[in-house]
Amino acid sequence: MRHALLVLVVLAGPALAENAATLSDCTVTQVAADRSLASCQVTNNSDRAIVSLQYAYRAVEEGRTTLWLERGYGEAERPPVEFILGRIEPGETAQVSLRVAPLPHGADPESVRYEFELLDARDVSSQPIVIGEQ
């Protein structure tokens, strides 16, 4: 299997001294012709358990300006993807597998860089845990 490697974007919350949650160390693997997964670490820096998060991502192929995003939306739209976690307690780091769209036909996996952005994290009561500008 071929791998395309990481890029990490972390947002700082406006009311927090540090990020309430971070997404890091992402490695993308194509697991089938129509499916890829990103294995990432999520760290909960807040004082509440995180049970779901939203993320956006893009795949950038070197030498091209075209970006491939979830559901084929354009760069300006960056649609979020909802991911339901089991539960990440305050202070814990968990390994998670995030769904990403497969590479377009003809794209070279060795020349593609994935970028991830953590948009939102929620606790068990569905209350947001601020991780970036709202």
N, C-alpha and C positions, 0 to 999 in steps of 0.2 A: 504494500500500500504506500502511496505517496502522502507526504505531509506538507501542509503550508503552515507557516509558523506565525505566531502571535502579533498582535500589537495591542497595546492597552491604553485606554483613556480613562482617567479617574476624575470625577467632578468633585469639587469642594463645596460643601453645603454652606450657604451664607450665614446661618446662625450657629454653626458648629465649629469648634476649634480643629477638629479632624473629620475626615469623611465617616459617615455613619456606616457605609459599606464600601468595599472595594472589590474589583474584579481583576484578577491577574493571572499570569502564567498560562495563557490560552494556547492550546495546540489543536489545530483543525485536522481531522482525518476524514477522508471520503470513505464511507462504510458500504456504499452501494452506488450504482449509477445515478440514482435519483435522491441520494441522501448523504449528508455530511454531518458530523458532530464536532463540536468544540469542547474539549475538556479544559475546564477553567477552575481556578480557586476563587471562592467567595469568602471574604472575611467580614464578619459582623463587628463593627466598632461601636455600635450603639448600645443602649441599655435595655433594648427590647429584642425578643426573638424575631427573626425574619422568616416568613413562611412563603413569600413570593417576591419576584422581582421582574422588572421590565428591562430589556436591553435592546439596543439597535446595533447593527453591524454593517460593514461593507467589505467587499473583496476588491482589491485594487491590483490589477495586473501590470507589472513593470512594463514601461514603454507604451502604455495605452492610457487614455484618459477616461475610458469607459469604466463605470462602477457597477457592480452587480450587487443588488440588495435583496433582502427578503421580499418576495412577491414581485420583484422587478420594478419597484418604485424608483423614482429619480432621487438624486442626492438631496434635494431640498426637502423631500418628504420624510426620509428616514423613519419608516414605520417601526414602532416598538414591537417586540415579541414578548409575550407574557410567559413566564416560567414559574411553575409552582414547585417550591422546594418542600422537602419534608419539614425541616425546621433547623435553623442555625441559631444557636443560643448566643447571647452576648459574649464577645471575646473569642468565639470559635471561628475556625476556618474549615470550610468543607470543599471537597472536590465535587464539581457538578458537570454534567454533560448538557450542553446547550445545542439546540437544533439550529442548523444553518443550511441555506440553500446550496445545492450542489453547484460545482463550477460549470459555467456554460460550455457547451460542446466546443472542443478545440482549444480551450484555455490550458496553459501549461501550469500544473500545480506547483512546480518549483519556482515559478515567477510570480505567484500570487501572494499578497500580504492581506491578512484579515485584520480589521480594526473593530474593536468592540467598545461600546459606550453603555455604562450602567445608568439607566434613566430614573428608576424608581424602585424602592423596596417597601414592602408592607409587612406589618405584624399580623398576628392571628385575628385581630378585630378589623382587619383591612384598613387600618389607619396608616397613612404614609410615614415612612421614616425618611426625613429629608436627606438627600445625597447630592443635590445640585440645585441650580436656580430653577425655580418653578415658573 
